[in-house]
Every structure is written in C-alpha cells, then in structure tokens.
C-alpha cells in the first residue's frame, strides 16, 4: 500500500465497518505514543515543583482525567467513524473549523517540535561523545526533522517496524534507570523526595499532566473512529491513560528528583548511561514523531482540501522544525500551558453538543447542511479558554486544575445556552 494511501486513509470520510480494529489495538497505539521521552520530560517538569508524593498523585489523577476525556471524545469518533477535524465541523461550523482545526494541528506539530528539539540536543551530545568535537543542535534539528518527514511520508511501514524495536529498548533503558535510582536510595527516601525548583500546586501539576496528552485526548476520534464498538474506546483509554501514561510520568518524576535535572539527556548522563543510551533516545524520538505528523495532517486535511496528504505531512513537518528551532523544547511548560488553555474547552463543547443535542446530525449526509459558524459552540469555547487562562495565570481557580476548569466551563456554558435558547440543531 502506498504511503499516500495510508496517510489519506478515510481522512475526510467515515471508516467502513470492515476496517475497524479491536480495543487492544487502539489502546496499544495510544500507549505507544505515551511511552515517549516527551512524557518523561513532562514528568520531570512536574517533579521540579512538587514533592514526590504530590507529583505521583497529580500524575494518576491527571491520567484518570485523560482517560475520561479520551473515552467521551473517542466514543463520538467510534459512533460516527469520523476524524476529530471532521467532527469539529459539525460542532463549530464550516468556517469556524478553519481556526479550530489549525489549533488542533498546532498541538500535534507543537509536540513534533518539542520532541525534535530533544532529538537535536541528544544528537549533538552523542556526536560530541563519539567524535570529541562540538556539534550544532540547530544542524541536528534540521537534519533530524528532514529525516523524520521523509520516513513518515515515504517509509511508514519501515518506521512502524522500527517503532516496535525502539519502544521496547526505551522501556528497558527507563526501567534500568529506575533500578539504578532505587538501588542507591531506600523507598522511604524516594517517597520523601522534594522538588528542587519553584513550588507549584498539586492542581497545577494535575493540569500539566492533563496537558501532556490533552491534544491526544480531544483528538481521540482520529484513532477511535476505527473502533469496532464504542465500549472498545473505554478499554483502550483505561489501558493507555490510567496505567501507561501515569507510569511514564512517575518515571520522569523519579529520575528528575533523584538527579536534580528535568532534561532527559542530562538525566541519562548523570545516571551513568553512555552513548548506547543516547542512541536509544534518538531512535525513540524518531519513531514516535510520526504520530504527531499523522494527527496534524488530519487536521490540515479539513482546511486545505485540495492538497494531498503527503504534502500536508511535509508542511506539518516544516512547521515543527521551525518550532524546534525557536526553542519550544526549552519552553515545554509554556507550551503545555497553551495546550491546557485552548484544547480542553473544545472537548467540553463537543461532548455537550453530541451527547445532549445534535448527535443525530453527526453524519456525512449532513456535511453540506451544517452552519458556517455555530455561535453557541464557538462562544462557549472562547469563554472556557478565557477561564482556563485566568486559572493558569492568576490566583483565581475552580478545581485548581486549569485544563479541567476550561473543559467544564465550556461544557456548562454550551449546555445551558442550548437549553435556554433551545437552539437544538446545527443544521443551517
């Protein structure tokens, strides 16, 4: 099968019943994305501002929230067979989807940029260890980005095979790192470890944990549209977000607090792992970034309808390279804050509209009849985002977790608006 066919697989149409997959298959896809260095780095950033106990609590609560959001958004995809960007057209309108889809896509290629930045720094360090001469992270980022784009566009099957090799190697490296830490410290010492950075609240830590995969949760239909049954989405969500993602965050928290570093490269060096570990990190980054290109290309497909999927993949990759060069990796907390402000409210509006008002219209046959802009949905998303921004950057708070605040407010505003105004249809 050509890569163009793979990447364009039902991007703007419903997935046929004969192409659906099992819940385990979906769960492993989400879990595979969660088993990444980006998640370890996120755990490290949580560990700098919280005690170990607080950070672990935040990781598992955040994972539970992600599982809930993924299940509720994913079921929409399972019932409609449509991608997130396609579903968002029904919720927000044909014109509004341009902004919504681009923001969703930015979340995906933003993560591409974060992981590419990590790749560039790791590659530069590995080069220096082997050749004893300095290497430019900028050049490594550009070369690595081009390689990732090419492999994602022209070598999907080979990249998939490489992922199956890289992920187990990464797990061995991470578990060995945990063993190394626990071998030099007692469990009591570990349990009482403290962060070395500026203190944050548990609620803020939960929001960081939620933000670490909130794009994946809200765009869950990109994967769950292949579900055989809606119930399968729930099983897949529990596997990935109640179990795998929190464990990855905890590994990041543990290694960060034990070494005093949040940067995974410096953590590996401080733990005594040499060049072999850096090679595994490079391989893991390379093979996990195809998922980010895939999701961002799906978002672009709804906006740039005349472009082919491989062209959209290349476009997303180029934007990711630019973001990596601007230092998005070094500003990961700011990036996570951005995701926590803008993305969760979208999920809240979609859930309100689909589950309580307009599910009967979420079908391909109505695509030409939907409104250009659905005012209640767009307004609710904006209000939810404003609340999330305020609870992130001011003392004002609702649940102490800004990402959850934004989602709940957007859901409530949309639900109440639709009930009062009785605007119970998205058809124009």
C-alpha positions in Angstrom: 0.0 0.0 0.0 1.4 3.4 -0.9 2.2 5.8 1.8 -0.2 8.4 0.3 -3.0 5.9 0.7 -2.0 5.1 4.3 -1.9 8.8 5.3 -5.1 9.6 3.5 -6.9 6.6 5.0 -10.5 7.9 5.3 -9.3 11.4 6.4 -12.5 13.1 5.2 -14.9 10.1 5.2 -16.2 7.6 7.7 -14.2 4.5 8.3 -16.0 1.4 6.8 -17.1 -1.3 9.3 -14.8 -3.9 7.7 -11.8 -1.7 8.5 -12.4 -1.4 12.3 -9.9 -2.6 14.9 -10.0 -4.1 18.4 -9.9 -2.1 21.6 -6.4 -3.6 22.4 -5.1 -2.4 19.0 -6.3 1.2 19.8 -5.0 1.0 23.4 -1.6 0.0 22.2 -1.5 2.9 19.7 -2.3 5.4 22.5 0.0 3.7 24.9 2.8 3.7 22.3 2.5 7.4 22.0 2.5 7.8 25.8 5.7 5.7 26.0 7.9 8.6 24.8 10.6 10.9 26.0 8.2 13.8 25.8 6.1 12.2 28.6 9.3 11.6 30.6 10.3 15.3 30.2 6.8 16.3 31.3 7.1 14.2 34.4 10.5 15.8 35.1 9.0 19.3 34.9 6.3 18.2 37.4 9.0 16.8 39.7 10.9 20.1 40.0 8.0 21.9 41.7 6.3 19.2 43.7 7.2 16.6 46.3 7.4 13.0 45.0 4.1 12.1 46.8 2.3 15.2 45.3 3.7 14.6 41.8 2.6 10.9 41.8 -0.8 11.9 43.0 -1.0 14.6 40.2 0.2 12.0 37.6 -2.5 9.5 38.4 -5.3 12.0 38.8 -4.3 13.6 35.5 -4.2 10.2 33.9 -7.8 9.4 35.1 -9.0 12.8 33.7 -7.3 12.0 30.4 -9.0 8.6 30.3 -12.4 10.2 30.9 -11.9 12.9 28.3 -10.5 10.3 25.8 -13.4 8.0 26.3 -16.1 10.7 25.9 -14.5 12.2 22.9 -13.4 8.9 21.5 -16.9 7.4 21.6 -18.0 10.2 19.3 -15.4 9.0 16.8 -16.4 5.4 17.3 -20.1 6.2 16.6 -19.5 8.4 13.6 -16.4 6.8 12.1 -15.1 10.4 11.5 -11.8 12.2 12.4 -11.7 14.9 15.0 -11.4 17.7 12.5 -14.5 16.3 10.6 -16.5 16.0 13.8 -15.5 19.6 14.8 -17.1 20.9 11.6 -20.5 19.7 12.9 -19.8 21.2 16.4 -18.3 24.6 15.5 -19.3 25.2 11.8 -17.7 25.1 8.4 -15.9 28.4 8.7 -15.0 28.2 12.4 -13.4 24.8 11.7 -10.5 26.6 10.0 -9.4 28.1 13.3 -10.3 25.0 15.4 -8.5 22.5 13.1 -5.4 24.7 12.9 -5.2 24.9 16.7 -5.7 21.2 17.0 -3.0 20.6 14.4 -0.7 23.1 16.1 -0.9 21.0 19.2 0.3 18.0 17.3 3.1 19.6 15.4 4.0 21.5 18.5 4.7 18.2 20.1 6.7 17.3 17.0 8.7 20.4 17.6 9.2 19.5 21.3 10.4 16.0 20.5 12.5 17.2 17.6 14.2 19.7 19.9 15.0 16.9 22.2 16.3 14.9 19.3 18.6 17.7 18.2 20.1 18.1 21.7 20.6 14.4 22.1 22.2 14.0 18.7 24.6 16.9 19.4 25.6 15.3 22.7 26.0 11.8 21.1 28.2 13.3 18.4 30.4 15.0 20.9 30.8 11.8 22.9 31.9 9.8 19.8 34.0 12.3 17.9 35.1 14.6 20.8 34.1 17.7 18.8 31.2 20.1 19.3 28.1 19.7 17.1 25.4 22.3 16.5 22.0 21.3 17.9 20.5 23.5 15.2 22.0 21.5 12.4 21.0 18.2 14.2 17.4 19.5 14.4 17.2 20.4 10.7 18.8 17.1 9.6 16.7 15.1 12.1 13.5 16.9 11.0 14.1 16.2 7.3 14.7 12.5 8.1 11.5 12.3 10.1 9.5 13.9 7.4 10.9 11.6 4.7 10.4 8.5 6.8 6.9 9.5 7.7 6.0 10.3 4.1 7.7 7.6 2.2 8.5 4.8 4.6 5.6 4.3 7.0 5.9 0.5 7.1 9.6 0.6 7.9 9.0 3.3 10.5 6.3 1.2 12.1 8.7 -1.8 12.3 11.4 0.5 13.8 8.9 1.6 16.4 8.4 -1.9 17.6 12.1 -2.2 18.1 12.7 1.2 19.7 9.9 1.2 22.2 11.0 -2.0 24.0 14.6 -0.7 24.0 13.4 2.6 25.6 11.4 0.7 28.2 14.5 -1.4 29.1 16.5 1.9 29.4 13.9 3.6 31.6 13.4 0.6 33.8 17.1 0.2 34.2 17.3 3.9 35.2 14.6 3.3 37.8 16.5 0.3 39.1 19.7 2.4 39.3 17.9 5.1 41.3 16.2 2.7 43.7 19.4 0.7 44.2 21.1 3.8 45.8 18.1 5.1 47.8 15.7 3.5 50.1 12.0 3.6 49.3 11.5 5.8 52.3 14.0 8.3 50.9 12.3 8.1 47.5 8.8 8.6 48.9 10.0 11.7 50.8 11.9 13.3 47.9 11.2 17.0 47.2 11.3 19.1 44.1 14.3 21.5 43.7 12.6 24.1 41.6 9.9 26.8 42.1 7.0 25.2 44.0 3.7 24.6 42.3 0.3 23.4 43.5 -1.0 19.8 43.1 -3.8 21.2 41.0 -1.3 22.9 38.7 0.6 19.6 38.5 -2.6 17.8 37.5 -3.1 20.4 34.8 0.4 19.8 33.5 -0.3 16.0 33.5 -3.6 16.6 31.6 -1.9 19.0 29.2 0.8 16.4 28.4 -1.7 14.4 26.4 -4.8 16.6 26.2 -4.4 17.0 22.4 -4.4 13.2 22.1 -7.5 13.0 24.3 -9.5 15.6 22.4 -8.4 14.3 19.0 -9.1 10.7 20.2 -11.6 10.2 17.3 -8.5 10.1 14.9 -7.9 6.7 16.4 -11.2 5.7 17.9 -13.0 6.0 14.5 -11.5 2.6 13.9 -13.2 1.1 17.0 -15.4 -1.9 16.5 -17.7 -0.7 19.3 -17.9 2.4 21.5 -17.1 0.3 24.5 -13.8 -0.6 23.0 -12.8 3.1 23.3 -13.2 2.9 27.0 -11.0 -0.2 27.4 -8.3 1.4 25.2 -8.5 4.7 27.2 -8.1 2.9 30.6 -5.0 0.9 29.3 -3.3 4.0 27.9 -4.2 6.7 30.4 -5.0 5.0 33.7 -1.9 2.8 33.5 0.8 3.6 30.9 0.9 7.4 30.9 0.9 7.9 34.7 3.7 5.3 34.9 5.8 7.2 32.3 5.2 10.5 34.3 6.3 8.8 37.5 9.5 7.5 35.9 10.2 11.1 34.8 9.4 12.4 38.3 11.6 9.8 40.0 14.6 10.2 37.8 14.3 14.0 37.8 14.2 14.4 41.6 17.0 11.8 42.0 19.4 13.6 39.7 18.2 17.2 40.1 17.6 17.5 36.3 14.5 17.7 34.2 16.3 17.3 30.9 16.2 13.6 29.9 19.7 13.8 28.2 21.3 15.2 31.3 19.4 12.6 33.5 20.8 9.7 31.4 24.3 11.1 31.6 24.1 11.7 35.4 22.9 8.1 35.8 26.0 6.9 34.1 24.4 5.7 30.8 26.7 6.5 27.9 26.4 6.6 24.2 24.2 3.5 23.9 21.5 5.2 25.9 21.7 8.3 23.8 21.3 6.2 20.6 18.2 4.6 22.1 16.8 8.1 22.9 17.4 9.2 19.3 15.7 6.1 17.9 12.8 6.5 20.2 12.3 10.2 19.3 12.5 9.4 15.6 9.9 6.6 15.7 7.4 8.4 17.9 7.2 11.6 16.0 5.3 10.0 13.0 2.1 10.0 15.2 2.3 13.8 15.6 2.7 14.3 11.9 -0.2 12.0 11.2 -2.7 13.8 13.5 -1.6 17.3 12.4 -2.1 16.2 8.7 -5.6 15.0 9.5 -6.4 18.5 10.9 -4.9 20.2 7.8 -6.9 17.8 5.5 -10.1 19.5 6.5 -8.7 23.0 5.9 -6.5 22.5 2.9 -8.8 20.2 0.9 -7.0 20.5 -2.4 -3.6 19.4 -1.0 -2.6 15.7 -0.9 -1.9 14.1 2.4 1.8 13.7 1.9 2.0 17.4 1.1 0.2 18.2 4.3 2.6 15.9 6.2 5.6 17.7 4.8 4.0 21.1 5.7 3.4 20.0 9.3 7.0 18.7 9.5 8.4 22.0 8.3 6.4 24.0 10.8 7.6 21.5 13.5 11.2 22.1 12.5 10.7 25.9 12.8 9.1 25.5 16.3 12.0 23.3 17.4 14.5 25.9 16.2 12.7 28.6 18.1 13.3 26.7 21.3 9.9 25.1 22.1 11.7 22.2 23.8 13.3 24.5 26.3 9.9 26.2 26.9 7.9 23.0 27.3 6.0 24.3 30.3 4.7 27.3 28.4 3.7 25.1 25.5 1.8 22.8 27.9 0.1 25.8 29.4 -1.0 26.8 25.9 -2.5 23.4 25.2 -4.2 23.4 28.6 -5.8 26.7 27.8 -7.1 26.2 24.3 -7.6 22.5 23.7 -9.7 21.1 26.6 -12.6 23.6 26.1 -13.0 22.2 22.6 -13.6 18.8 24.0 -16.1 20.1 26.5 -18.2 21.8 23.7 -18.0 18.7 21.5 -19.2 16.5 24.4 -22.1 18.8 25.3 -23.3 19.1 21.7 -23.0 15.5 20.7 -24.3 13.8 23.9 -27.2 16.2 24.6 -28.3 18.0 21.5 -27.2 17.1 18.0 -25.8 13.5 17.8 -28.4 12.6 15.1 -26.8 15.2 12.7 -23.2 13.9 13.1 -23.3 12.0 9.8 -21.7 12.6 6.4 -25.0 13.1 4.7 -25.5 16.4 6.7 -22.0 17.8 6.0 -23.3 20.2 3.3 -26.1 21.4 5.6 -24.2 22.5 8.7 -24.0 26.1 9.6 -20.9 28.2 8.7 -20.5 29.3 12.4 -22.3 27.8 15.4 -22.3 30.8 17.7 -23.1 28.8 21.0 -20.3 26.4 20.4 -17.7 29.0 19.4 -18.6 31.3 22.2 -18.6 28.5 24.8 -15.1 27.5 23.6 -13.8 31.1 23.9 -15.3 31.5 27.4 -13.8 28.2 28.5 -10.4 29.2 27.2 -10.6 32.6 29.0 -11.4 30.8 32.3 -8.6 28.3 31.7 -6.2 31.2 31.0 -7.3 33.0 34.2 -6.9 30.0 36.4 -3.5 29.3 34.9 -2.0 32.8 35.3 -4.0 34.4 38.2 -4.9 33.3 41.7 -8.5 32.6 40.5 -9.3 28.9 40.4 -12.2 26.5 40.3 -10.9 22.9 40.5 -7.2 24.0 41.0 -6.5 22.4 37.6 -6.8 25.0 34.7 -7.2 22.4 32.0 -10.2 20.9 33.8 -11.6 24.3 34.6 -11.7 25.3 30.9 -13.3 22.0 29.8 -16.0 22.1 32.5 -16.9 25.8 31.9 -17.1 25.3 28.2 -19.3 22.3 28.7 -21.6 24.1 31.1 -21.9 27.3 29.1 -22.8 25.4 26.0 -25.2 23.1 27.7 -27.1 26.0 29.5 -27.1 28.2 26.4 -28.6 25.4 24.2 -31.2 24.6 26.9 -32.3 28.3 27.4 -32.3 29.3 23.7 -33.5 25.9 22.5 -31.0 26.1 19.6 -31.0 22.4 19.4 -29.9 22.0 15.8 -26.5 22.5 14.0 -28.2 22.4 10.6 -28.4 25.8 8.8 
